[in-house]
């Protein structure tokens, strides 16, 4: 007669530990306890963007000071606020029907309407350069590539370990919509090509996320403080998309996502 089978330790459940959005692209992230993930992304997320005097997209990769601005937006009443580091807040109702302009987002044309009002002038004064504020004509167009992005806390911790950083690395520097825990470092890479349930929503993970210089900036100050790209390139295989960290996903079934929700790959994962 054989003895009792050895107990198999349970694998920790993957869960959502943080959600991150921002109404004006490249401004500081805000962290709601829940969001509704639609096919175009989270309503209001990155609905606005700034361009410089040449009409080129102005992002934190070109001016890290944008990360010190905090924006909020209520789509129902079209109310937009931008808060500055000195405590000033510029707020008002966004009027539609402005001049239409096309902005190139990494080779992809995005149509937007010029937003008239006090915001662009105040941001221009803060940066010391002319800027124009635009609202995308189609919701979701200002997402970098796909409506959902995912990174795991263990992946960020592994980066810190490889970099020899004392203390935790701030995951906000990767500016991902969904941060998860309860997985192995870079386990999210194994979700590429698979469906994943996140709370009430289901997404299809499409590809890894090629990273840019924004990840090297302190998310609180906008100043360079960690060579994330160099560290990742030393221990992660480079892909055709660049230096990979985190993943992009399309939305298969819209739904609500809350902090603490389970994250479940629906397709079999490799051993």
KEZALO-155313 format. One record per residue (C-alpha): residue number from 1; residue in one letter; x, y, z. Coordinates in steps of 0.1 Angstrom, whole numbers, padded with zeros to 4 digits, always signed. Example, Ala and Ser with C-alpha at 12.3 -4.5 7.8 and 13.67 -1.06 7.14 Angstrom:
// residues 2
@resi->1	resn->a	px->+0123	py->-0045	pz->+0078
@resi->2	resn->s	px->+0137	py->-0011	pz->+0071
// end
This chain:
// residues 271
@resi->1	resn->x	px->+0000	py->+0000	pz->+0000
@resi->2	resn->x	px->+0015	py->+0033	pz->-0010
@resi->3	resn->x	px->+0017	py->+0062	pz->+0013
@resi->4	resn->x	px->-0002	py->+0095	pz->+0008
@resi->5	resn->x	px->+0009	py->+0116	pz->-0022
@resi->6	resn->x	px->+0032	py->+0144	pz->-0015
@resi->7	resn->x	px->+0014	py->+0178	pz->-0013
@resi->8	resn->x	px->+0019	py->+0199	pz->-0044
@resi->9	resn->x	px->+0025	py->+0236	pz->-0034
@resi->10	resn->x	px->-0001	py->+0259	pz->-0048
@resi->11	resn->x	px->+0011	py->+0285	pz->-0073
@resi->12	resn->x	px->+0004	py->+0320	pz->-0061
@resi->13	resn->x	px->-0026	py->+0335	pz->-0079
@resi->14	resn->x	px->-0018	py->+0363	pz->-0104
@resi->15	resn->x	px->-0036	py->+0395	pz->-0094
@resi->16	resn->x	px->-0039	py->+0431	pz->-0105
@resi->17	resn->x	px->-0019	py->+0453	pz->-0081
@resi->18	resn->x	px->-0021	py->+0487	pz->-0098
@resi->19	resn->x	px->-0039	py->+0504	pz->-0127
@resi->20	resn->x	px->-0024	py->+0535	pz->-0143
@resi->21	resn->x	px->-0040	py->+0560	pz->-0167
@resi->22	resn->x	px->-0035	py->+0596	pz->-0177
@resi->23	resn->x	px->-0058	py->+0619	pz->-0198
@resi->24	resn->x	px->-0030	py->+0640	pz->-0213
@resi->25	resn->x	px->-0003	py->+0618	pz->-0229
@resi->26	resn->x	px->+0031	py->+0619	pz->-0210
@resi->27	resn->x	px->+0017	py->+0636	pz->-0179
@resi->28	resn->x	px->+0019	py->+0619	pz->-0145
@resi->29	resn->x	px->+0000	py->+0587	pz->-0141
@resi->30	resn->x	px->-0030	py->+0584	pz->-0118
@resi->31	resn->x	px->-0041	py->+0552	pz->-0102
@resi->32	resn->x	px->-0078	py->+0544	pz->-0100
@resi->33	resn->x	px->-0090	py->+0514	pz->-0080
@resi->34	resn->x	px->-0110	py->+0503	pz->-0110
@resi->35	resn->x	px->-0114	py->+0510	pz->-0148
@resi->36	resn->x	px->-0137	py->+0499	pz->-0176
@resi->37	resn->x	px->-0116	py->+0484	pz->-0204
@resi->38	resn->x	px->-0134	py->+0489	pz->-0237
@resi->39	resn->x	px->-0122	py->+0478	pz->-0271
@resi->40	resn->x	px->-0105	py->+0512	pz->-0276
@resi->41	resn->x	px->-0090	py->+0511	pz->-0241
@resi->42	resn->x	px->-0100	py->+0529	pz->-0209
@resi->43	resn->x	px->-0123	py->+0558	pz->-0218
@resi->44	resn->x	px->-0105	py->+0591	pz->-0214
@resi->45	resn->x	px->-0071	py->+0576	pz->-0211
@resi->46	resn->x	px->-0046	py->+0594	pz->-0233
@resi->47	resn->x	px->-0074	py->+0613	pz->-0250
@resi->48	resn->x	px->-0053	py->+0644	pz->-0253
@resi->49	resn->x	px->-0018	py->+0650	pz->-0265
@resi->50	resn->x	px->+0006	py->+0679	pz->-0270
@resi->51	resn->x	px->+0025	py->+0689	pz->-0301
@resi->52	resn->x	px->+0054	py->+0713	pz->-0305
@resi->53	resn->x	px->+0057	py->+0743	pz->-0328
@resi->54	resn->x	px->+0066	py->+0720	pz->-0357
@resi->55	resn->x	px->+0035	py->+0699	pz->-0351
@resi->56	resn->x	px->+0055	py->+0670	pz->-0338
@resi->57	resn->x	px->+0043	py->+0649	pz->-0309
@resi->58	resn->x	px->+0057	py->+0662	pz->-0277
@resi->59	resn->x	px->+0063	py->+0634	pz->-0252
@resi->60	resn->x	px->+0083	py->+0628	pz->-0221
@resi->61	resn->x	px->+0110	py->+0613	pz->-0242
@resi->62	resn->x	px->+0116	py->+0648	pz->-0256
@resi->63	resn->x	px->+0109	py->+0668	pz->-0224
@resi->64	resn->x	px->+0108	py->+0649	pz->-0191
@resi->65	resn->x	px->+0092	py->+0678	pz->-0173
@resi->66	resn->x	px->+0058	py->+0666	pz->-0187
@resi->67	resn->x	px->+0059	py->+0638	pz->-0161
@resi->68	resn->x	px->+0056	py->+0664	pz->-0133
@resi->69	resn->x	px->+0023	py->+0677	pz->-0146
@resi->70	resn->x	px->-0009	py->+0659	pz->-0134
@resi->71	resn->x	px->-0041	py->+0658	pz->-0155
@resi->72	resn->x	px->-0076	py->+0647	pz->-0149
@resi->73	resn->x	px->-0106	py->+0645	pz->-0172
@resi->74	resn->x	px->-0143	py->+0638	pz->-0169
@resi->75	resn->x	px->-0156	py->+0627	pz->-0203
@resi->76	resn->x	px->-0192	py->+0630	pz->-0193
@resi->77	resn->x	px->-0189	py->+0668	pz->-0188
@resi->78	resn->x	px->-0158	py->+0673	pz->-0209
@resi->79	resn->x	px->-0140	py->+0688	pz->-0179
@resi->80	resn->x	px->-0102	py->+0689	pz->-0181
@resi->81	resn->x	px->-0077	py->+0699	pz->-0154
@resi->82	resn->x	px->-0039	py->+0702	pz->-0155
@resi->83	resn->x	px->-0021	py->+0707	pz->-0122
@resi->84	resn->x	px->+0015	py->+0721	pz->-0121
@resi->85	resn->x	px->+0042	py->+0714	pz->-0096
@resi->86	resn->x	px->+0038	py->+0747	pz->-0079
@resi->87	resn->x	px->+0002	py->+0739	pz->-0070
@resi->88	resn->x	px->-0015	py->+0759	pz->-0098
@resi->89	resn->x	px->-0045	py->+0741	pz->-0115
@resi->90	resn->x	px->-0058	py->+0751	pz->-0149
@resi->91	resn->x	px->-0093	py->+0738	pz->-0155
@resi->92	resn->x	px->-0122	py->+0742	pz->-0178
@resi->93	resn->x	px->-0147	py->+0727	pz->-0202
@resi->94	resn->x	px->-0133	py->+0713	pz->-0234
@resi->95	resn->x	px->-0152	py->+0727	pz->-0265
@resi->96	resn->x	px->-0154	py->+0705	pz->-0296
@resi->97	resn->x	px->-0151	py->+0714	pz->-0332
@resi->98	resn->x	px->-0116	py->+0728	pz->-0332
@resi->99	resn->x	px->-0092	py->+0728	pz->-0362
@resi->100	resn->x	px->-0083	py->+0693	pz->-0372
@resi->101	resn->x	px->-0046	py->+0684	pz->-0375
@resi->102	resn->x	px->-0028	py->+0651	pz->-0381
@resi->103	resn->x	px->+0000	py->+0641	pz->-0357
@resi->104	resn->x	px->+0024	py->+0612	pz->-0364
@resi->105	resn->x	px->+0026	py->+0587	pz->-0336
@resi->106	resn->x	px->+0057	py->+0565	pz->-0344
@resi->107	resn->x	px->+0048	py->+0564	pz->-0381
@resi->108	resn->x	px->+0011	py->+0562	pz->-0376
@resi->109	resn->x	px->-0012	py->+0592	pz->-0384
@resi->110	resn->x	px->-0036	py->+0603	pz->-0357
@resi->111	resn->x	px->-0062	py->+0629	pz->-0363
@resi->112	resn->x	px->-0070	py->+0654	pz->-0335
@resi->113	resn->x	px->-0089	py->+0686	pz->-0329
@resi->114	resn->x	px->-0071	py->+0717	pz->-0315
@resi->115	resn->x	px->-0083	py->+0723	pz->-0280
@resi->116	resn->x	px->-0089	py->+0760	pz->-0274
@resi->117	resn->x	px->-0086	py->+0773	pz->-0238
@resi->118	resn->x	px->-0060	py->+0781	pz->-0211
@resi->119	resn->x	px->-0042	py->+0747	pz->-0210
@resi->120	resn->x	px->-0018	py->+0750	pz->-0239
@resi->121	resn->x	px->-0007	py->+0785	pz->-0229
@resi->122	resn->x	px->+0000	py->+0775	pz->-0193
@resi->123	resn->x	px->+0019	py->+0744	pz->-0204
@resi->124	resn->x	px->+0039	py->+0765	pz->-0229
@resi->125	resn->x	px->+0049	py->+0789	pz->-0201
@resi->126	resn->x	px->+0059	py->+0760	pz->-0179
@resi->127	resn->x	px->+0081	py->+0744	pz->-0206
@resi->128	resn->x	px->+0093	py->+0776	pz->-0222
@resi->129	resn->x	px->+0082	py->+0767	pz->-0257
@resi->130	resn->x	px->+0051	py->+0769	pz->-0278
@resi->131	resn->x	px->+0028	py->+0739	pz->-0276
@resi->132	resn->x	px->-0007	py->+0730	pz->-0289
@resi->133	resn->x	px->-0031	py->+0707	pz->-0271
@resi->134	resn->x	px->-0052	py->+0683	pz->-0292
@resi->135	resn->x	px->-0080	py->+0658	pz->-0285
@resi->136	resn->x	px->-0081	py->+0627	pz->-0306
@resi->137	resn->x	px->-0111	py->+0625	pz->-0329
@resi->138	resn->x	px->-0114	py->+0588	pz->-0323
@resi->139	resn->x	px->-0110	py->+0575	pz->-0287
@resi->140	resn->x	px->-0080	py->+0552	pz->-0283
@resi->141	resn->x	px->-0060	py->+0566	pz->-0312
@resi->142	resn->x	px->-0034	py->+0581	pz->-0288
@resi->143	resn->x	px->-0025	py->+0547	pz->-0273
@resi->144	resn->x	px->+0010	py->+0538	pz->-0282
@resi->145	resn->x	px->+0001	py->+0507	pz->-0301
@resi->146	resn->x	px->-0027	py->+0486	pz->-0285
@resi->147	resn->x	px->-0055	py->+0494	pz->-0260
@resi->148	resn->x	px->-0040	py->+0474	pz->-0231
@resi->149	resn->x	px->-0005	py->+0470	pz->-0217
@resi->150	resn->x	px->+0006	py->+0447	pz->-0190
@resi->151	resn->x	px->+0038	py->+0444	pz->-0169
@resi->152	resn->x	px->+0045	py->+0423	pz->-0138
@resi->153	resn->x	px->+0059	py->+0435	pz->-0105
@resi->154	resn->x	px->+0084	py->+0405	pz->-0105
@resi->155	resn->x	px->+0097	py->+0416	pz->-0139
@resi->156	resn->x	px->+0104	py->+0451	pz->-0125
@resi->157	resn->x	px->+0120	py->+0436	pz->-0094
@resi->158	resn->x	px->+0142	py->+0414	pz->-0116
@resi->159	resn->x	px->+0153	py->+0445	pz->-0135
@resi->160	resn->x	px->+0163	py->+0462	pz->-0102
@resi->161	resn->x	px->+0182	py->+0431	pz->-0091
@resi->162	resn->x	px->+0201	py->+0430	pz->-0124
@resi->163	resn->x	px->+0208	py->+0468	pz->-0121
@resi->164	resn->x	px->+0221	py->+0464	pz->-0085
@resi->165	resn->x	px->+0196	py->+0490	pz->-0073
@resi->166	resn->x	px->+0191	py->+0493	pz->-0036
@resi->167	resn->x	px->+0154	py->+0492	pz->-0028
@resi->168	resn->x	px->+0125	py->+0487	pz->-0053
@resi->169	resn->x	px->+0124	py->+0501	pz->-0088
@resi->170	resn->x	px->+0093	py->+0523	pz->-0094
@resi->171	resn->x	px->+0072	py->+0504	pz->-0119
@resi->172	resn->x	px->+0054	py->+0537	pz->-0129
@resi->173	resn->x	px->+0084	py->+0544	pz->-0152
@resi->174	resn->x	px->+0071	py->+0518	pz->-0176
@resi->175	resn->x	px->+0037	py->+0535	pz->-0178
@resi->176	resn->x	px->+0016	py->+0503	pz->-0183
@resi->177	resn->x	px->-0021	py->+0501	pz->-0179
@resi->178	resn->x	px->-0021	py->+0469	pz->-0158
@resi->179	resn->x	px->+0005	py->+0458	pz->-0133
@resi->180	resn->x	px->+0002	py->+0423	pz->-0120
@resi->181	resn->x	px->+0018	py->+0402	pz->-0092
@resi->182	resn->x	px->+0019	py->+0365	pz->-0084
@resi->183	resn->x	px->+0039	py->+0354	pz->-0115
@resi->184	resn->x	px->+0075	py->+0347	pz->-0123
@resi->185	resn->x	px->+0097	py->+0375	pz->-0137
@resi->186	resn->x	px->+0088	py->+0381	pz->-0173
@resi->187	resn->x	px->+0061	py->+0354	pz->-0173
@resi->188	resn->x	px->+0039	py->+0378	pz->-0191
@resi->189	resn->x	px->+0060	py->+0371	pz->-0222
@resi->190	resn->x	px->+0046	py->+0336	pz->-0223
@resi->191	resn->x	px->+0011	py->+0351	pz->-0228
@resi->192	resn->x	px->+0019	py->+0364	pz->-0263
@resi->193	resn->x	px->-0006	py->+0348	pz->-0287
@resi->194	resn->x	px->-0029	py->+0338	pz->-0258
@resi->195	resn->x	px->-0061	py->+0351	pz->-0243
@resi->196	resn->x	px->-0060	py->+0363	pz->-0207
@resi->197	resn->x	px->-0089	py->+0372	pz->-0184
@resi->198	resn->x	px->-0083	py->+0402	pz->-0162
@resi->199	resn->x	px->-0112	py->+0408	pz->-0139
@resi->200	resn->x	px->-0143	py->+0410	pz->-0161
@resi->201	resn->x	px->-0124	py->+0417	pz->-0193
@resi->202	resn->x	px->-0106	py->+0394	pz->-0217
@resi->203	resn->x	px->-0076	py->+0404	pz->-0237
@resi->204	resn->x	px->-0055	py->+0388	pz->-0264
@resi->205	resn->x	px->-0018	py->+0394	pz->-0258
@resi->206	resn->x	px->-0003	py->+0404	pz->-0291
@resi->207	resn->x	px->+0034	py->+0411	pz->-0286
@resi->208	resn->x	px->+0061	py->+0423	pz->-0263
@resi->209	resn->x	px->+0064	py->+0461	pz->-0257
@resi->210	resn->x	px->+0096	py->+0477	pz->-0271
@resi->211	resn->x	px->+0108	py->+0502	pz->-0246
@resi->212	resn->x	px->+0120	py->+0538	pz->-0251
@resi->213	resn->x	px->+0140	py->+0564	pz->-0232
@resi->214	resn->x	px->+0110	py->+0574	pz->-0210
@resi->215	resn->x	px->+0117	py->+0543	pz->-0189
@resi->216	resn->x	px->+0151	py->+0558	pz->-0179
@resi->217	resn->x	px->+0134	py->+0588	pz->-0163
@resi->218	resn->x	px->+0123	py->+0591	pz->-0126
@resi->219	resn->x	px->+0085	py->+0592	pz->-0129
@resi->220	resn->x	px->+0083	py->+0618	pz->-0102
@resi->221	resn->x	px->+0109	py->+0643	pz->-0114
@resi->222	resn->x	px->+0113	py->+0635	pz->-0151
@resi->223	resn->x	px->+0151	py->+0633	pz->-0147
@resi->224	resn->x	px->+0172	py->+0604	pz->-0160
@resi->225	resn->x	px->+0181	py->+0582	pz->-0130
@resi->226	resn->x	px->+0183	py->+0545	pz->-0142
@resi->227	resn->x	px->+0197	py->+0531	pz->-0175
@resi->228	resn->x	px->+0168	py->+0507	pz->-0179
@resi->229	resn->x	px->+0174	py->+0501	pz->-0216
@resi->230	resn->x	px->+0211	py->+0492	pz->-0210
@resi->231	resn->x	px->+0203	py->+0468	pz->-0182
@resi->232	resn->x	px->+0174	py->+0451	pz->-0200
@resi->233	resn->x	px->+0195	py->+0447	pz->-0232
@resi->234	resn->x	px->+0222	py->+0429	pz->-0212
@resi->235	resn->x	px->+0199	py->+0401	pz->-0200
@resi->236	resn->x	px->+0169	py->+0400	pz->-0223
@resi->237	resn->x	px->+0170	py->+0388	pz->-0259
@resi->238	resn->x	px->+0164	py->+0418	pz->-0282
@resi->239	resn->x	px->+0134	py->+0413	pz->-0305
@resi->240	resn->x	px->+0125	py->+0428	pz->-0339
@resi->241	resn->x	px->+0105	py->+0454	pz->-0320
@resi->242	resn->x	px->+0135	py->+0465	pz->-0299
@resi->243	resn->x	px->+0142	py->+0460	pz->-0262
@resi->244	resn->x	px->+0112	py->+0441	pz->-0247
@resi->245	resn->x	px->+0097	py->+0448	pz->-0213
@resi->246	resn->x	px->+0060	py->+0440	pz->-0207
@resi->247	resn->x	px->+0034	py->+0432	pz->-0233
@resi->248	resn->x	px->+0007	py->+0447	pz->-0254
@resi->249	resn->x	px->-0028	py->+0433	pz->-0258
@resi->250	resn->x	px->-0060	py->+0438	pz->-0277
@resi->251	resn->x	px->-0094	py->+0436	pz->-0260
@resi->252	resn->x	px->-0115	py->+0406	pz->-0269
@resi->253	resn->x	px->-0143	py->+0412	pz->-0243
@resi->254	resn->x	px->-0147	py->+0446	pz->-0226
@resi->255	resn->x	px->-0152	py->+0446	pz->-0189
@resi->256	resn->x	px->-0144	py->+0462	pz->-0156
@resi->257	resn->x	px->-0110	py->+0456	pz->-0140
@resi->258	resn->x	px->-0103	py->+0463	pz->-0103
@resi->259	resn->x	px->-0072	py->+0463	pz->-0082
@resi->260	resn->x	px->-0071	py->+0428	pz->-0066
@resi->261	resn->x	px->-0088	py->+0411	pz->-0096
@resi->262	resn->x	px->-0075	py->+0377	pz->-0107
@resi->263	resn->x	px->-0054	py->+0375	pz->-0139
@resi->264	resn->x	px->-0059	py->+0341	pz->-0156
@resi->265	resn->x	px->-0044	py->+0330	pz->-0189
@resi->266	resn->x	px->-0072	py->+0311	pz->-0207
@resi->267	resn->x	px->-0050	py->+0291	pz->-0231
@resi->268	resn->x	px->-0025	py->+0264	pz->-0220
@resi->269	resn->x	px->+0009	py->+0279	pz->-0211
@resi->270	resn->x	px->+0041	py->+0262	pz->-0220
@resi->271	resn->x	px->+0057	py->+0242	pz->-0192
// end
